């Protein structure tokens, strides 16, 4: 939805990791793969350095600051998160880990620690209307950023 609205290329990091075998190991308890972050970064580096990408992943602090202009952390109610993860077939342990991370705002804290405060924004993503509003807000931010940076290049 956001890629269509902005004309940027969507990079689903989970899919890229899967397609390029960017894994260290399999976590039996969580029933999920552990990503080899170095291999992942090597895989996407040339593409990302060109710009014009939306990097979509649940971890942001592995990406170099020079690659990132905006970090959007989507937050949701724990009950809604539980239902979403259950519908995706996540194991109970993985659901619990994700809900704990949401309660403790782990992703937001990691983003704020890794990047300048002014580029980290937190948005709610509980209802469809919020998703649409978020796309509009992020699109407006991107358009303004592009305008500001075109002017600075002149």
Secondary structure as UniProt FT lines:
FT   HELIX           2..6
FT   STRAND          9..12
FT   HELIX           13..19
FT   TURN            20..21
FT   STRAND          23..27
FT   TURN            28..31
FT   STRAND          32..35
FT   HELIX           37..49
FT   STRAND          53..56
FT   TURN            61..62
FT   HELIX           65..67
FT   STRAND          71..75
FT   HELIX           78..87
FT   TURN            88..89
FT   HELIX           92..103
FT   TURN            104..105
FT   HELIX           106..114
FT   HELIX           117..119
FT   STRAND          120..124
FT   HELIX           128..153
//
